[in-house]
Amino acid sequence: MAEAAKGIEALHRAEVAVADADLAYERELALAFVNNDGSVADRQAVAKLQAGNKKLDLDLAKAELNRVKAKLRSIESAQVSVSVISKLVEMEYKR
C-alpha cells in the first residue's frame, strides 16, 4: 500500500511535469513563429526547428508519465495476485 501511495504522488508529479513541458513548448513555438519572417509554411518550419529542445523535453516528460503509469499497473497487478493467493491459502486451510 505504501508503494501505491508513493506511486500516486509520482503520477501527480509526472502529470505536472508534462503540463509544464507542454506549456513551455507551445510558448516557444508561438514565439518562434511570431518572430520569424516569410510564408506561413516557412515560419512554421523554422518555429518547429527553434522549439526542438522544448519538444524533446515534452516528449521525455510524456515518457516518464507513461513509465509511472506502467509501474502503477504493475503494483496493482501484484496486489491482485497477492490477494488471490491469500484467498486460495485461506480456502486450503479451511478444508
Order of alpha helices (4+ residues) and beta strands (2+ residues): alpha-alpha-alpha
